[in-house]
């Protein structure tokens, strides 16, 4: 849900792409242990990618911000739910 909210806040780019700071995402999700939280968020992104919900790229290399692209079905459903 955090990814959809970020995409909506970014004015719903047609390509479904958004930039995500893993550390910021972990903090927003209320994950306490910094190192463990980062690994937890990265693991969750990997699982979403395996399910075909997102594509994840690391343009700055591991440890930098992730470039997330929401799948077309996710964008379609979010537009229906949130009226875009």
Secondary structure by P-SEA (a helix, b strand, c coil): caaaaaaaaacccccbbbbbcaaaaaaaaccccaaaaaaaaaaaaaaaaaacccccccccccccccbbbbcaaaaaaaaaaacc
